[in-house]
């Protein structure tokens, strides 16, 4: 079976490639960076170097594939570019995927979406996942698509480190004792690998989560891992949170999107469809990730 993987050797794509190569599949990895070619080949895959916005390149790469795994990424550094339109950039990438899938004749697609993709209201930045799913839904019905909707990634917690170091607490515009789901990229990769080997029928959605913990529990677990057992999660107003992001240099669209996303976590909008279709939890718990967090904390 020939499988195309987008996302270079990122947090999800790298472990996914390792699983698929071990299963003796023919794997091609798309990367926009030529310097990644050696690492891709060392992992046992074929490298295809080009842009996710180049539909002609994608079409040529997708041709003959049994399954294509597509995901969108723009790089966190773009959040700090005052002229960068994140929503428009994602739309360009997804439209390139759509054209390439249709022109190449691929009939089985796995798309990395997200929690919150069920709506374009009240979910802030996550609305681009809603848009992406709608674009891919326009593909002809003779093709099949599996929409993977993971929850918040553990590694996003590394963003807590600056305020822990400067203010001795985690600071956000939501918090408390209400549990929310988190996920490890390793559990996401494992789930996608499972879906590759299952039948494809129409349009399917699958949520992916590893653990459910409250913000206050997050503070306790991470605090223990970094030698700060009294670490607290402090909740601040939306306006103060957004102003802090702007002061750090984030562009207005990104700052507003992240603030609204967190407000959607606080009021339940982001998680409403997840709880209607709650998955079995994966194997990697927050206490496991906390060891990685502790190492990262000590390196900064």
ChimeraX commands (.cxc) that place a marker at each C-alpha (Angstrom):
marker #1 position 0.00,0.00,0.00 radius 0.5
marker #1 position 1.30,3.45,-0.93 radius 0.5
marker #1 position 0.63,6.19,1.63 radius 0.5
marker #1 position 1.38,9.90,1.37 radius 0.5
marker #1 position 2.10,11.79,4.60 radius 0.5
marker #1 position 2.06,15.58,4.87 radius 0.5
marker #1 position 3.52,17.47,7.81 radius 0.5
marker #1 position 7.17,16.55,7.20 radius 0.5
marker #1 position 8.59,14.88,10.33 radius 0.5
marker #1 position 6.56,16.88,12.82 radius 0.5
marker #1 position 5.09,15.93,16.19 radius 0.5
marker #1 position 2.49,13.61,14.64 radius 0.5
marker #1 position 3.93,12.76,11.24 radius 0.5
marker #1 position 7.26,11.45,12.57 radius 0.5
marker #1 position 5.80,8.76,14.86 radius 0.5
marker #1 position 3.17,7.98,12.22 radius 0.5
marker #1 position 5.87,7.41,9.60 radius 0.5
marker #1 position 7.75,5.15,12.00 radius 0.5
marker #1 position 4.66,3.01,12.58 radius 0.5
marker #1 position 3.84,2.73,8.86 radius 0.5
marker #1 position 7.41,1.94,7.83 radius 0.5
marker #1 position 7.57,-0.80,10.46 radius 0.5
marker #1 position 4.41,-2.24,8.91 radius 0.5
marker #1 position 6.23,-2.34,5.54 radius 0.5
marker #1 position 4.03,0.23,3.81 radius 0.5
marker #1 position 5.44,2.38,1.02 radius 0.5
marker #1 position 5.53,5.84,2.59 radius 0.5
marker #1 position 6.20,9.19,0.95 radius 0.5
marker #1 position 6.62,12.22,3.20 radius 0.5
marker #1 position 5.98,15.74,1.91 radius 0.5
marker #1 position 8.15,18.50,3.33 radius 0.5
marker #1 position 8.69,22.09,2.29 radius 0.5
marker #1 position 12.29,21.96,3.51 radius 0.5
marker #1 position 14.95,20.28,1.36 radius 0.5
marker #1 position 17.18,19.85,4.42 radius 0.5
marker #1 position 14.63,17.37,5.80 radius 0.5
marker #1 position 15.19,14.92,2.93 radius 0.5
marker #1 position 18.01,13.00,4.61 radius 0.5
marker #1 position 16.05,12.54,7.84 radius 0.5
marker #1 position 12.99,11.39,5.91 radius 0.5
marker #1 position 15.01,8.85,3.96 radius 0.5
marker #1 position 16.77,7.72,7.16 radius 0.5
marker #1 position 13.30,6.97,8.58 radius 0.5
marker #1 position 12.70,4.59,5.67 radius 0.5
marker #1 position 10.39,6.84,3.66 radius 0.5
marker #1 position 10.64,8.65,0.32 radius 0.5
marker #1 position 10.92,12.44,0.46 radius 0.5
marker #1 position 8.85,14.75,-1.74 radius 0.5
marker #1 position 10.03,18.35,-1.37 radius 0.5
marker #1 position 7.56,21.08,-2.26 radius 0.5
marker #1 position 4.92,23.50,-1.05 radius 0.5
marker #1 position 1.52,22.56,0.37 radius 0.5
marker #1 position 0.12,25.48,-1.62 radius 0.5
marker #1 position 1.39,24.07,-4.94 radius 0.5
marker #1 position -1.52,22.02,-6.26 radius 0.5
marker #1 position 0.46,20.77,-9.26 radius 0.5
marker #1 position 3.25,19.44,-7.04 radius 0.5
marker #1 position 0.71,17.81,-4.72 radius 0.5
marker #1 position -1.18,16.25,-7.64 radius 0.5
marker #1 position 1.98,14.67,-9.02 radius 0.5
marker #1 position 2.94,13.40,-5.56 radius 0.5
marker #1 position -0.54,12.04,-4.77 radius 0.5
marker #1 position -0.89,10.11,-8.04 radius 0.5
marker #1 position -0.94,6.36,-7.52 radius 0.5
marker #1 position -1.39,6.66,-3.75 radius 0.5
marker #1 position -3.82,4.41,-1.92 radius 0.5
marker #1 position -4.27,6.80,1.01 radius 0.5
marker #1 position -3.30,10.42,1.59 radius 0.5
marker #1 position -2.95,11.93,5.08 radius 0.5
marker #1 position -3.30,15.71,4.97 radius 0.5
marker #1 position -2.82,18.33,7.66 radius 0.5
marker #1 position -2.40,22.09,7.70 radius 0.5
marker #1 position 0.46,23.93,9.37 radius 0.5
marker #1 position 1.62,27.52,9.09 radius 0.5
marker #1 position 4.29,27.68,11.83 radius 0.5
marker #1 position 3.84,29.45,15.16 radius 0.5
marker #1 position 6.27,32.20,14.12 radius 0.5
marker #1 position 3.61,33.46,11.69 radius 0.5
marker #1 position 1.42,34.38,14.67 radius 0.5
marker #1 position 3.90,37.21,15.27 radius 0.5
marker #1 position 3.86,38.50,11.70 radius 0.5
marker #1 position 1.60,41.55,11.70 radius 0.5
marker #1 position 0.63,41.03,8.04 radius 0.5
marker #1 position -0.01,37.28,8.17 radius 0.5
marker #1 position -3.63,36.13,7.69 radius 0.5
marker #1 position -3.81,32.70,9.31 radius 0.5
marker #1 position -7.32,31.89,8.15 radius 0.5
marker #1 position -6.54,32.76,4.52 radius 0.5
marker #1 position -3.29,30.77,4.59 radius 0.5
marker #1 position -5.06,27.65,5.85 radius 0.5
marker #1 position -7.77,28.04,3.22 radius 0.5
marker #1 position -5.11,28.19,0.48 radius 0.5
marker #1 position -3.48,24.98,1.72 radius 0.5
marker #1 position -6.78,23.09,1.98 radius 0.5
marker #1 position -7.90,24.22,-1.45 radius 0.5
marker #1 position -4.59,22.93,-2.85 radius 0.5
marker #1 position -5.25,19.59,-1.15 radius 0.5
marker #1 position -8.76,19.50,-2.55 radius 0.5
marker #1 position -7.58,20.16,-6.10 radius 0.5
marker #1 position -4.74,17.64,-5.86 radius 0.5
marker #1 position -6.96,14.92,-4.39 radius 0.5
marker #1 position -9.49,15.39,-7.17 radius 0.5
marker #1 position -6.94,15.63,-9.99 radius 0.5
marker #1 position -4.84,12.68,-8.77 radius 0.5
marker #1 position -7.81,10.36,-8.33 radius 0.5
marker #1 position -7.09,9.48,-4.68 radius 0.5
marker #1 position -10.23,8.03,-3.08 radius 0.5
marker #1 position -9.16,7.56,0.53 radius 0.5
marker #1 position -8.19,10.60,2.59 radius 0.5
marker #1 position -7.39,11.08,6.27 radius 0.5
marker #1 position -7.54,14.70,7.37 radius 0.5
marker #1 position -6.09,16.02,10.62 radius 0.5
marker #1 position -8.76,18.37,11.91 radius 0.5
marker #1 position -9.35,19.41,15.52 radius 0.5
marker #1 position -11.64,19.66,18.47 radius 0.5
marker #1 position -13.98,22.59,17.83 radius 0.5
marker #1 position -14.28,21.88,14.09 radius 0.5
marker #1 position -18.01,21.20,14.49 radius 0.5
marker #1 position -18.76,24.95,14.47 radius 0.5
marker #1 position -17.50,28.30,13.26 radius 0.5
marker #1 position -18.99,30.22,16.18 radius 0.5
marker #1 position -17.46,30.76,19.61 radius 0.5
marker #1 position -14.34,28.67,18.99 radius 0.5
marker #1 position -11.91,31.42,17.97 radius 0.5
marker #1 position -8.84,30.18,16.11 radius 0.5
marker #1 position -10.33,26.70,15.77 radius 0.5
marker #1 position -12.80,28.03,13.20 radius 0.5
marker #1 position -10.19,27.41,10.50 radius 0.5
marker #1 position -10.63,23.68,11.09 radius 0.5
marker #1 position -14.36,24.07,10.49 radius 0.5
marker #1 position -13.56,25.86,7.23 radius 0.5
marker #1 position -11.05,23.19,6.21 radius 0.5
marker #1 position -13.53,20.36,6.75 radius 0.5
marker #1 position -16.17,22.18,4.72 radius 0.5
marker #1 position -13.76,22.65,1.81 radius 0.5
marker #1 position -12.83,18.95,1.77 radius 0.5
marker #1 position -16.50,17.99,2.08 radius 0.5
marker #1 position -16.93,19.49,-1.40 radius 0.5
marker #1 position -14.95,16.60,-2.91 radius 0.5
marker #1 position -17.02,14.15,-4.97 radius 0.5
marker #1 position -18.95,11.55,-2.99 radius 0.5
marker #1 position -17.14,8.65,-4.62 radius 0.5
marker #1 position -14.18,9.54,-2.40 radius 0.5
marker #1 position -13.99,8.84,1.32 radius 0.5
marker #1 position -12.64,11.05,4.09 radius 0.5
marker #1 position -11.84,10.37,7.74 radius 0.5
marker #1 position -11.72,13.57,9.79 radius 0.5
marker #1 position -9.49,13.12,12.83 radius 0.5
marker #1 position -10.34,15.58,15.62 radius 0.5
marker #1 position -7.70,15.53,18.36 radius 0.5
marker #1 position -8.13,17.70,21.44 radius 0.5
marker #1 position -5.51,20.11,22.86 radius 0.5
marker #1 position -1.94,18.83,22.48 radius 0.5
marker #1 position 0.14,18.29,25.60 radius 0.5
marker #1 position 3.09,20.08,24.03 radius 0.5
marker #1 position 1.06,23.31,23.89 radius 0.5
marker #1 position 1.65,23.40,27.65 radius 0.5
marker #1 position 5.24,24.46,26.98 radius 0.5
marker #1 position 3.72,27.91,26.39 radius 0.5
marker #1 position 3.09,28.03,30.16 radius 0.5
marker #1 position 6.81,28.13,30.95 radius 0.5
marker #1 position 7.41,31.91,30.59 radius 0.5
marker #1 position 4.74,32.91,33.13 radius 0.5
marker #1 position 5.75,30.10,35.46 radius 0.5
marker #1 position 9.30,31.46,35.45 radius 0.5
marker #1 position 8.34,35.15,35.68 radius 0.5
marker #1 position 5.13,35.05,37.75 radius 0.5
marker #1 position 5.39,31.66,39.44 radius 0.5
marker #1 position 1.99,30.58,38.08 radius 0.5
marker #1 position 0.18,29.48,34.92 radius 0.5
marker #1 position -1.88,32.37,33.55 radius 0.5
marker #1 position -4.84,32.07,31.19 radius 0.5
marker #1 position -8.36,33.41,30.62 radius 0.5
marker #1 position -9.95,30.13,31.66 radius 0.5
marker #1 position -9.27,27.64,34.45 radius 0.5
marker #1 position -10.81,25.97,37.48 radius 0.5
marker #1 position -11.78,22.42,38.40 radius 0.5
marker #1 position -13.75,21.46,35.26 radius 0.5
marker #1 position -11.95,18.62,33.50 radius 0.5
marker #1 position -10.97,19.04,29.86 radius 0.5
marker #1 position -9.35,16.59,27.43 radius 0.5
marker #1 position -5.70,16.64,26.32 radius 0.5
marker #1 position -3.83,14.42,23.90 radius 0.5
marker #1 position -0.35,13.14,23.10 radius 0.5
marker #1 position 0.82,13.27,19.46 radius 0.5
marker #1 position 1.89,9.65,19.94 radius 0.5
marker #1 position -1.70,8.63,20.62 radius 0.5
marker #1 position -2.81,10.65,17.58 radius 0.5
marker #1 position -0.26,8.86,15.37 radius 0.5
marker #1 position -1.34,5.48,16.73 radius 0.5
marker #1 position -5.01,6.27,16.05 radius 0.5
marker #1 position -4.34,7.43,12.49 radius 0.5
marker #1 position -2.34,4.27,11.83 radius 0.5
marker #1 position -5.33,2.25,13.08 radius 0.5
marker #1 position -7.70,4.15,10.79 radius 0.5
marker #1 position -5.45,3.54,7.79 radius 0.5
marker #1 position -6.05,-0.20,8.20 radius 0.5
marker #1 position -9.82,0.07,8.74 radius 0.5
marker #1 position -12.43,0.27,5.96 radius 0.5
marker #1 position -13.21,3.72,4.53 radius 0.5
marker #1 position -16.89,4.62,4.16 radius 0.5
marker #1 position -18.28,8.02,3.19 radius 0.5
marker #1 position -17.36,10.80,5.63 radius 0.5
marker #1 position -16.33,9.79,9.15 radius 0.5
marker #1 position -15.30,11.72,12.27 radius 0.5
marker #1 position -13.19,10.43,15.13 radius 0.5
marker #1 position -12.14,12.35,18.23 radius 0.5
marker #1 position -8.78,11.56,19.84 radius 0.5
marker #1 position -7.84,12.19,23.49 radius 0.5
marker #1 position -5.34,10.76,25.97 radius 0.5
marker #1 position -6.45,12.15,29.34 radius 0.5
marker #1 position -9.00,14.42,30.99 radius 0.5
marker #1 position -7.73,16.76,33.69 radius 0.5
marker #1 position -8.79,20.14,35.05 radius 0.5
marker #1 position -6.60,23.25,34.80 radius 0.5
marker #1 position -5.99,23.12,38.55 radius 0.5
marker #1 position -4.91,19.48,38.24 radius 0.5
marker #1 position -2.61,20.47,35.37 radius 0.5
marker #1 position -0.93,23.03,37.64 radius 0.5
marker #1 position -0.48,20.44,40.39 radius 0.5
marker #1 position 0.97,17.77,38.09 radius 0.5
marker #1 position 3.29,20.12,36.20 radius 0.5
marker #1 position 4.31,21.87,39.41 radius 0.5
marker #1 position 5.40,18.59,40.93 radius 0.5
marker #1 position 7.42,17.77,37.79 radius 0.5
marker #1 position 9.39,21.04,37.98 radius 0.5
marker #1 position 9.87,21.13,41.74 radius 0.5
marker #1 position 7.13,23.71,42.37 radius 0.5
marker #1 position 4.47,21.71,44.26 radius 0.5
marker #1 position 2.50,24.86,45.07 radius 0.5
marker #1 position 2.12,25.95,41.44 radius 0.5
marker #1 position -1.25,27.59,40.78 radius 0.5
marker #1 position -3.36,28.26,37.68 radius 0.5
marker #1 position -4.42,31.91,37.68 radius 0.5
marker #1 position -7.47,33.05,35.68 radius 0.5
marker #1 position -7.46,36.57,34.23 radius 0.5
marker #1 position -10.10,38.45,32.17 radius 0.5
marker #1 position -10.23,38.00,28.40 radius 0.5
marker #1 position -9.13,41.56,27.71 radius 0.5
marker #1 position -6.09,41.26,29.97 radius 0.5
marker #1 position -5.12,37.95,28.40 radius 0.5
marker #1 position -5.41,39.32,24.87 radius 0.5
marker #1 position -3.48,42.47,25.75 radius 0.5
marker #1 position -0.69,40.28,27.09 radius 0.5
marker #1 position -0.49,38.40,23.79 radius 0.5
marker #1 position -0.43,41.67,21.86 radius 0.5
marker #1 position 2.29,43.04,24.13 radius 0.5
marker #1 position 4.33,39.92,23.39 radius 0.5
marker #1 position 4.16,40.80,19.68 radius 0.5
marker #1 position 1.41,38.49,18.50 radius 0.5
marker #1 position -0.67,39.78,15.60 radius 0.5
marker #1 position -4.22,40.89,16.32 radius 0.5
marker #1 position -5.93,38.04,14.46 radius 0.5
marker #1 position -3.95,35.38,16.34 radius 0.5
marker #1 position -4.32,37.07,19.73 radius 0.5
marker #1 position -8.07,37.46,19.30 radius 0.5
marker #1 position -8.39,33.89,17.98 radius 0.5
marker #1 position -6.54,32.36,20.93 radius 0.5
marker #1 position -8.45,34.46,23.44 radius 0.5
marker #1 position -11.80,33.46,21.93 radius 0.5
marker #1 position -10.71,29.81,21.74 radius 0.5
marker #1 position -9.95,29.77,25.46 radius 0.5
marker #1 position -13.27,31.48,26.19 radius 0.5
marker #1 position -14.88,28.64,24.21 radius 0.5
marker #1 position -13.13,26.16,26.46 radius 0.5
marker #1 position -14.43,28.01,29.48 radius 0.5
marker #1 position -18.06,28.08,28.34 radius 0.5
marker #1 position -18.08,24.58,26.82 radius 0.5
marker #1 position -18.60,25.48,23.15 radius 0.5
marker #1 position -15.30,23.91,22.10 radius 0.5
marker #1 position -16.08,20.60,23.80 radius 0.5
marker #1 position -19.81,20.17,23.20 radius 0.5
marker #1 position -19.49,17.81,20.21 radius 0.5
marker #1 position -16.57,15.95,21.80 radius 0.5
marker #1 position -18.74,14.96,24.75 radius 0.5
marker #1 position -21.50,13.86,22.38 radius 0.5
marker #1 position -19.00,11.56,20.65 radius 0.5
marker #1 position -16.53,10.86,23.44 radius 0.5
marker #1 position -13.71,8.48,22.45 radius 0.5
marker #1 position -11.85,5.92,24.51 radius 0.5
marker #1 position -8.83,7.61,26.02 radius 0.5
marker #1 position -5.32,6.80,24.79 radius 0.5
marker #1 position -2.44,5.40,26.83 radius 0.5
marker #1 position -0.26,8.46,27.43 radius 0.5
marker #1 position -1.42,10.43,30.45 radius 0.5
marker #1 position -0.52,13.91,31.65 radius 0.5
marker #1 position 1.76,12.46,34.33 radius 0.5
marker #1 position 3.75,10.84,31.52 radius 0.5
marker #1 position 4.06,14.11,29.59 radius 0.5
marker #1 position 4.97,15.94,32.80 radius 0.5
marker #1 position 8.42,14.32,32.68 radius 0.5
marker #1 position 8.97,15.83,29.23 radius 0.5
marker #1 position 7.64,19.16,30.46 radius 0.5
marker #1 position 10.04,19.10,33.39 radius 0.5
marker #1 position 13.00,18.51,31.08 radius 0.5
marker #1 position 11.88,21.34,28.80 radius 0.5
marker #1 position 11.37,23.67,31.76 radius 0.5
marker #1 position 14.89,23.06,33.04 radius 0.5
marker #1 position 16.40,23.70,29.60 radius 0.5
marker #1 position 14.87,27.15,29.26 radius 0.5
marker link #1:1,2 radius 0.2
marker link #1:2,3 radius 0.2
marker link #1:3,4 radius 0.2
marker link #1:4,5 radius 0.2
marker link #1:5,6 radius 0.2
marker link #1:6,7 radius 0.2
marker link #1:7,8 radius 0.2
marker link #1:8,9 radius 0.2
marker link #1:9,10 radius 0.2
marker link #1:10,11 radius 0.2
marker link #1:11,12 radius 0.2
marker link #1:12,13 radius 0.2
marker link #1:13,14 radius 0.2
marker link #1:14,15 radius 0.2
marker link #1:15,16 radius 0.2
marker link #1:16,17 radius 0.2
marker link #1:17,18 radius 0.2
marker link #1:18,19 radius 0.2
marker link #1:19,20 radius 0.2
marker link #1:20,21 radius 0.2
marker link #1:21,22 radius 0.2
marker link #1:22,23 radius 0.2
marker link #1:23,24 radius 0.2
marker link #1:24,25 radius 0.2
marker link #1:25,26 radius 0.2
marker link #1:26,27 radius 0.2
marker link #1:27,28 radius 0.2
marker link #1:28,29 radius 0.2
marker link #1:29,30 radius 0.2
marker link #1:30,31 radius 0.2
marker link #1:31,32 radius 0.2
marker link #1:32,33 radius 0.2
marker link #1:33,34 radius 0.2
marker link #1:34,35 radius 0.2
marker link #1:35,36 radius 0.2
marker link #1:36,37 radius 0.2
marker link #1:37,38 radius 0.2
marker link #1:38,39 radius 0.2
marker link #1:39,40 radius 0.2
marker link #1:40,41 radius 0.2
marker link #1:41,42 radius 0.2
marker link #1:42,43 radius 0.2
marker link #1:43,44 radius 0.2
marker link #1:44,45 radius 0.2
marker link #1:45,46 radius 0.2
marker link #1:46,47 radius 0.2
marker link #1:47,48 radius 0.2
marker link #1:48,49 radius 0.2
marker link #1:49,50 radius 0.2
marker link #1:50,51 radius 0.2
marker link #1:51,52 radius 0.2
marker link #1:52,53 radius 0.2
marker link #1:53,54 radius 0.2
marker link #1:54,55 radius 0.2
marker link #1:55,56 radius 0.2
marker link #1:56,57 radius 0.2
marker link #1:57,58 radius 0.2
marker link #1:58,59 radius 0.2
marker link #1:59,60 radius 0.2
marker link #1:60,61 radius 0.2
marker link #1:61,62 radius 0.2
marker link #1:62,63 radius 0.2
marker link #1:63,64 radius 0.2
marker link #1:64,65 radius 0.2
marker link #1:65,66 radius 0.2
marker link #1:66,67 radius 0.2
marker link #1:67,68 radius 0.2
marker link #1:68,69 radius 0.2
marker link #1:69,70 radius 0.2
marker link #1:70,71 radius 0.2
marker link #1:71,72 radius 0.2
marker link #1:72,73 radius 0.2
marker link #1:73,74 radius 0.2
marker link #1:74,75 radius 0.2
marker link #1:75,76 radius 0.2
marker link #1:76,77 radius 0.2
marker link #1:77,78 radius 0.2
marker link #1:78,79 radius 0.2
marker link #1:79,80 radius 0.2
marker link #1:80,81 radius 0.2
marker link #1:81,82 radius 0.2
marker link #1:82,83 radius 0.2
marker link #1:83,84 radius 0.2
marker link #1:84,85 radius 0.2
marker link #1:85,86 radius 0.2
marker link #1:86,87 radius 0.2
marker link #1:87,88 radius 0.2
marker link #1:88,89 radius 0.2
marker link #1:89,90 radius 0.2
marker link #1:90,91 radius 0.2
marker link #1:91,92 radius 0.2
marker link #1:92,93 radius 0.2
marker link #1:93,94 radius 0.2
marker link #1:94,95 radius 0.2
marker link #1:95,96 radius 0.2
marker link #1:96,97 radius 0.2
marker link #1:97,98 radius 0.2
marker link #1:98,99 radius 0.2
marker link #1:99,100 radius 0.2
marker link #1:100,101 radius 0.2
marker link #1:101,102 radius 0.2
marker link #1:102,103 radius 0.2
marker link #1:103,104 radius 0.2
marker link #1:104,105 radius 0.2
marker link #1:105,106 radius 0.2
marker link #1:106,107 radius 0.2
marker link #1:107,108 radius 0.2
marker link #1:108,109 radius 0.2
marker link #1:109,110 radius 0.2
marker link #1:110,111 radius 0.2
marker link #1:111,112 radius 0.2
marker link #1:112,113 radius 0.2
marker link #1:113,114 radius 0.2
marker link #1:114,115 radius 0.2
marker link #1:115,116 radius 0.2
marker link #1:116,117 radius 0.2
marker link #1:117,118 radius 0.2
marker link #1:118,119 radius 0.2
marker link #1:119,120 radius 0.2
marker link #1:120,121 radius 0.2
marker link #1:121,122 radius 0.2
marker link #1:122,123 radius 0.2
marker link #1:123,124 radius 0.2
marker link #1:124,125 radius 0.2
marker link #1:125,126 radius 0.2
marker link #1:126,127 radius 0.2
marker link #1:127,128 radius 0.2
marker link #1:128,129 radius 0.2
marker link #1:129,130 radius 0.2
marker link #1:130,131 radius 0.2
marker link #1:131,132 radius 0.2
marker link #1:132,133 radius 0.2
marker link #1:133,134 radius 0.2
marker link #1:134,135 radius 0.2
marker link #1:135,136 radius 0.2
marker link #1:136,137 radius 0.2
marker link #1:137,138 radius 0.2
marker link #1:138,139 radius 0.2
marker link #1:139,140 radius 0.2
marker link #1:140,141 radius 0.2
marker link #1:141,142 radius 0.2
marker link #1:142,143 radius 0.2
marker link #1:143,144 radius 0.2
marker link #1:144,145 radius 0.2
marker link #1:145,146 radius 0.2
marker link #1:146,147 radius 0.2
marker link #1:147,148 radius 0.2
marker link #1:148,149 radius 0.2
marker link #1:149,150 radius 0.2
marker link #1:150,151 radius 0.2
marker link #1:151,152 radius 0.2
marker link #1:152,153 radius 0.2
marker link #1:153,154 radius 0.2
marker link #1:154,155 radius 0.2
marker link #1:155,156 radius 0.2
marker link #1:156,157 radius 0.2
marker link #1:157,158 radius 0.2
marker link #1:158,159 radius 0.2
marker link #1:159,160 radius 0.2
marker link #1:160,161 radius 0.2
marker link #1:161,162 radius 0.2
marker link #1:162,163 radius 0.2
marker link #1:163,164 radius 0.2
marker link #1:164,165 radius 0.2
marker link #1:165,166 radius 0.2
marker link #1:166,167 radius 0.2
marker link #1:167,168 radius 0.2
marker link #1:168,169 radius 0.2
marker link #1:169,170 radius 0.2
marker link #1:170,171 radius 0.2
marker link #1:171,172 radius 0.2
marker link #1:172,173 radius 0.2
marker link #1:173,174 radius 0.2
marker link #1:174,175 radius 0.2
marker link #1:175,176 radius 0.2
marker link #1:176,177 radius 0.2
marker link #1:177,178 radius 0.2
marker link #1:178,179 radius 0.2
marker link #1:179,180 radius 0.2
marker link #1:180,181 radius 0.2
marker link #1:181,182 radius 0.2
marker link #1:182,183 radius 0.2
marker link #1:183,184 radius 0.2
marker link #1:184,185 radius 0.2
marker link #1:185,186 radius 0.2
marker link #1:186,187 radius 0.2
marker link #1:187,188 radius 0.2
marker link #1:188,189 radius 0.2
marker link #1:189,190 radius 0.2
marker link #1:190,191 radius 0.2
marker link #1:191,192 radius 0.2
marker link #1:192,193 radius 0.2
marker link #1:193,194 radius 0.2
marker link #1:194,195 radius 0.2
marker link #1:195,196 radius 0.2
marker link #1:196,197 radius 0.2
marker link #1:197,198 radius 0.2
marker link #1:198,199 radius 0.2
marker link #1:199,200 radius 0.2
marker link #1:200,201 radius 0.2
marker link #1:201,202 radius 0.2
marker link #1:202,203 radius 0.2
marker link #1:203,204 radius 0.2
marker link #1:204,205 radius 0.2
marker link #1:205,206 radius 0.2
marker link #1:206,207 radius 0.2
marker link #1:207,208 radius 0.2
marker link #1:208,209 radius 0.2
marker link #1:209,210 radius 0.2
marker link #1:210,211 radius 0.2
marker link #1:211,212 radius 0.2
marker link #1:212,213 radius 0.2
marker link #1:213,214 radius 0.2
marker link #1:214,215 radius 0.2
marker link #1:215,216 radius 0.2
marker link #1:216,217 radius 0.2
marker link #1:217,218 radius 0.2
marker link #1:218,219 radius 0.2
marker link #1:219,220 radius 0.2
marker link #1:220,221 radius 0.2
marker link #1:221,222 radius 0.2
marker link #1:222,223 radius 0.2
marker link #1:223,224 radius 0.2
marker link #1:224,225 radius 0.2
marker link #1:225,226 radius 0.2
marker link #1:226,227 radius 0.2
marker link #1:227,228 radius 0.2
marker link #1:228,229 radius 0.2
marker link #1:229,230 radius 0.2
marker link #1:230,231 radius 0.2
marker link #1:231,232 radius 0.2
marker link #1:232,233 radius 0.2
marker link #1:233,234 radius 0.2
marker link #1:234,235 radius 0.2
marker link #1:235,236 radius 0.2
marker link #1:236,237 radius 0.2
marker link #1:237,238 radius 0.2
marker link #1:238,239 radius 0.2
marker link #1:239,240 radius 0.2
marker link #1:240,241 radius 0.2
marker link #1:241,242 radius 0.2
marker link #1:242,243 radius 0.2
marker link #1:243,244 radius 0.2
marker link #1:244,245 radius 0.2
marker link #1:245,246 radius 0.2
marker link #1:246,247 radius 0.2
marker link #1:247,248 radius 0.2
marker link #1:248,249 radius 0.2
marker link #1:249,250 radius 0.2
marker link #1:250,251 radius 0.2
marker link #1:251,252 radius 0.2
marker link #1:252,253 radius 0.2
marker link #1:253,254 radius 0.2
marker link #1:254,255 radius 0.2
marker link #1:255,256 radius 0.2
marker link #1:256,257 radius 0.2
marker link #1:257,258 radius 0.2
marker link #1:258,259 radius 0.2
marker link #1:259,260 radius 0.2
marker link #1:260,261 radius 0.2
marker link #1:261,262 radius 0.2
marker link #1:262,263 radius 0.2
marker link #1:263,264 radius 0.2
marker link #1:264,265 radius 0.2
marker link #1:265,266 radius 0.2
marker link #1:266,267 radius 0.2
marker link #1:267,268 radius 0.2
marker link #1:268,269 radius 0.2
marker link #1:269,270 radius 0.2
marker link #1:270,271 radius 0.2
marker link #1:271,272 radius 0.2
marker link #1:272,273 radius 0.2
marker link #1:273,274 radius 0.2
marker link #1:274,275 radius 0.2
marker link #1:275,276 radius 0.2
marker link #1:276,277 radius 0.2
marker link #1:277,278 radius 0.2
marker link #1:278,279 radius 0.2
marker link #1:279,280 radius 0.2
marker link #1:280,281 radius 0.2
marker link #1:281,282 radius 0.2
marker link #1:282,283 radius 0.2
marker link #1:283,284 radius 0.2
marker link #1:284,285 radius 0.2
marker link #1:285,286 radius 0.2
marker link #1:286,287 radius 0.2
marker link #1:287,288 radius 0.2
marker link #1:288,289 radius 0.2
marker link #1:289,290 radius 0.2
marker link #1:290,291 radius 0.2
marker link #1:291,292 radius 0.2
marker link #1:292,293 radius 0.2
marker link #1:293,294 radius 0.2
marker link #1:294,295 radius 0.2
marker link #1:295,296 radius 0.2
marker link #1:296,297 radius 0.2
marker link #1:297,298 radius 0.2
marker link #1:298,299 radius 0.2
marker link #1:299,300 radius 0.2
view
